[in-house]
Amino acid sequence: MPAAGDCRTLSSLKNALQVLKCFTMDEPEKGVTEIAQALGLSKSTVHRIMTTLAGDGIVRRDEHTRRYRLGLSVLSLAGIIMSNLEIYREGQHLLEEFVNRFDETVHLAVLEDYSTVYVSKLECKHPTKILTHLGRKNPLYCTSSGKAILAFQSDEMIEEVIRRGLQRFTRNTITDPDTLREHLAHIREVGYATSHGELREGVHSVAVPVRDYTREVIGAVTVVGPAERFTAQKMASFARTLETMGKEISSRLGYYERRRR
């Protein structure tokens, strides 16, 4: 059995990680009381954690408001992650070429647990205000990037996503299991996924899968924009270009297509 001191250390580490996860794009600043109430911890525990984190630059305290926000040390850690994330390294220049050509916002997303996570985002000159910041997790079943990934996962994983619940976000969200299964089958057939306001009203997107050397789909390239600009014809054009991008990134990750005999 772990020693009592080890258990206390693990508990403190877990609490510190939970504290860091409290900060979001919507709530970048938080006070000690606010954090304590959200996590069910004592204020003294949170204060001790924040003081330690602030000493290492992980968080920063505003002396006027006495509220905390993430510090620049987190940014350096994020930089290490991105520089070592192969899909990011191999796809970044292709995203830049896409934005220069079409002037639309494009992303790279990867699979993490049962979510899609954005690891790169390049905005166009007239971006739409949508919640697609780096590190954001979105459901697999109602985003084009998520569906482009989910369609090529095992039947067991698809059923687990369904078992966890298909929450309705808009009137276009697919919440019927059979409809989702049919939709994913169609994506496998055509090779790309679309979302017509399924997560956010008025926001459309197109995505294609990205494979690695194991031939598994590990991520997706997606372009996102407002419904008024994303007509059916334009989305079809995006899909063709994204397919080429997806294959190029996959090839750079070691994937190769086997020839049919």
NORPE-V497155 format. One line per field, one symbol per residue. ss: DSSP state (h for helix, s for strand, l for the rest). A space follows every 50 residues. Layout:
# NORPE-V497155
ss=???
This chain:
# NORPE-V497155
ss=lllhhhhhhhhhhhhhhhhhhllllllllslhhhhhhhhlllhhhhhhhh hhhhhlllsssllllllssslhhhhhhhhhhhhllhhhhhhhhhhhhhhh hhllssssssssllssssssssllllllllllllllsssllllhhhhhhh llllhhhhhhhhhlllllllllllllhhhhhhhhhhhhhhlsssssllll llssssssssslllllsssssssssslllllhhhhhhhhhhhhhhhhhhh hhlllllllll
